[in-house]
Amino acid sequence: MVDLLRGRSAQGRTLLLSIHWNLTVIGHTLADPAANLEYATMAHRFDRITSDPARMNGQPCIRGMRLTARRVVAAVALYPDREELKREYPELEDEDIRQALEYAAESISDEILALDAA
């Protein structure tokens, strides 16, 4: 983990540490170097998604604001017109919205579930 933190900005270090913290809490292992690289790459892709255990109970937020990625995704569903969404949440930028949606998509498993016949 120390090698992943070296040379990163303070925000990048915070995000990597929070990803490490979140994965440890939910029981994932970071022992696999390939997994570490994957999570480091994910942290770079989501540079506007921050997580701080001391803010919003560690929920992923947009740029350190008290606006969670989950709330942004819900707002996109509630306000399909982007201009209306931006009027309601003027602090949001297009890249914030894109990253919140991508972050939500990444957190959903692509697992196929068999459904019982009716």
PLY file of the C-alpha trace (Angstrom):
ply
format ascii 1.0
element vertex 118
property float x
property float y
property float z
element edge 117
property int vertex1
property int vertex2
end_header
0.00 0.00 0.00
2.87 2.37 0.77
4.18 2.02 -2.81
0.75 2.95 -4.19
0.69 6.12 -2.07
4.18 7.32 -2.98
4.18 10.27 -5.37
0.41 10.85 -5.30
-1.38 14.07 -4.47
-3.04 14.44 -1.06
-6.44 13.84 -2.66
-5.14 10.72 -4.44
-3.67 9.39 -1.20
-6.93 10.05 0.64
-8.93 8.23 -2.02
-6.57 5.24 -2.10
-6.58 4.99 1.68
-10.36 5.21 1.80
-10.70 2.55 -0.92
-8.32 0.38 1.10
-10.36 1.08 4.24
-13.68 0.33 2.50
-12.39 -2.89 0.98
-10.96 -4.02 4.29
-14.24 -3.30 6.03
-16.28 -5.33 3.55
-13.83 -8.21 3.66
-11.93 -7.95 0.39
-8.27 -8.82 0.41
-5.62 -6.57 -1.08
-2.91 -9.24 -0.99
-3.06 -9.77 -4.77
-0.77 -7.24 -6.56
-3.04 -7.31 -9.63
-5.98 -6.34 -7.42
-3.94 -3.48 -5.94
-3.21 -2.18 -9.44
-6.88 -2.48 -10.41
-7.96 -0.47 -7.36
-5.24 2.13 -7.95
-6.45 2.48 -11.56
-10.01 2.82 -10.31
-8.88 5.58 -7.92
-7.33 7.45 -10.84
-10.51 7.09 -12.95
-12.64 8.44 -10.11
-10.60 11.46 -9.14
-13.76 13.42 -8.25
-15.15 10.71 -5.98
-13.77 11.08 -2.46
-14.33 9.08 0.68
-13.38 10.15 4.16
-14.45 8.08 7.18
-14.89 11.36 9.11
-17.28 12.85 6.53
-20.70 11.42 5.64
-19.74 8.16 7.40
-17.21 7.40 4.67
-19.77 7.35 1.87
-18.35 8.21 -1.56
-18.86 11.95 -2.11
-18.33 14.38 -4.96
-15.08 16.37 -4.59
-15.16 16.29 -0.81
-18.54 18.03 -0.65
-21.35 16.71 1.49
-23.01 15.45 -1.68
-22.84 11.67 -2.04
-22.38 9.84 -5.32
-25.59 7.97 -4.47
-27.52 11.25 -4.22
-26.16 12.36 -7.60
-27.30 9.09 -9.22
-30.74 9.47 -7.61
-30.90 13.08 -8.84
-30.09 11.98 -12.39
-33.07 9.61 -12.20
-35.30 12.32 -10.72
-34.22 15.06 -13.16
-33.70 13.50 -16.59
-33.20 17.00 -18.02
-29.55 17.90 -17.26
-30.28 21.62 -17.17
-32.96 21.12 -14.51
-30.53 18.93 -12.55
-27.88 21.65 -12.71
-30.38 24.28 -11.53
-31.19 22.09 -8.53
-27.52 21.25 -7.85
-25.49 24.21 -9.22
-22.26 22.93 -7.66
-22.29 19.84 -9.90
-20.21 19.74 -13.05
-20.73 17.38 -15.99
-17.65 15.36 -15.01
-19.02 14.94 -11.46
-22.22 13.45 -12.85
-20.37 11.20 -15.28
-18.05 9.86 -12.59
-20.93 9.29 -10.14
-22.77 7.23 -12.76
-19.65 5.28 -13.69
-18.84 4.69 -10.00
-22.36 3.33 -9.46
-22.02 1.06 -12.49
-18.68 -0.25 -11.19
-20.23 -1.13 -7.84
-22.93 -3.32 -9.37
-21.96 -6.92 -9.88
-22.33 -8.44 -13.34
-23.35 -11.69 -11.71
-26.04 -13.61 -13.58
-28.82 -14.86 -11.33
-31.02 -17.77 -12.36
-34.71 -17.03 -11.91
-37.13 -19.75 -10.93
-39.87 -20.50 -13.45
-43.28 -19.24 -12.42
0 1
1 2
2 3
3 4
4 5
5 6
6 7
7 8
8 9
9 10
10 11
11 12
12 13
13 14
14 15
15 16
16 17
17 18
18 19
19 20
20 21
21 22
22 23
23 24
24 25
25 26
26 27
27 28
28 29
29 30
30 31
31 32
32 33
33 34
34 35
35 36
36 37
37 38
38 39
39 40
40 41
41 42
42 43
43 44
44 45
45 46
46 47
47 48
48 49
49 50
50 51
51 52
52 53
53 54
54 55
55 56
56 57
57 58
58 59
59 60
60 61
61 62
62 63
63 64
64 65
65 66
66 67
67 68
68 69
69 70
70 71
71 72
72 73
73 74
74 75
75 76
76 77
77 78
78 79
79 80
80 81
81 82
82 83
83 84
84 85
85 86
86 87
87 88
88 89
89 90
90 91
91 92
92 93
93 94
94 95
95 96
96 97
97 98
98 99
99 100
100 101
101 102
102 103
103 104
104 105
105 106
106 107
107 108
108 109
109 110
110 111
111 112
112 113
113 114
114 115
115 116
116 117
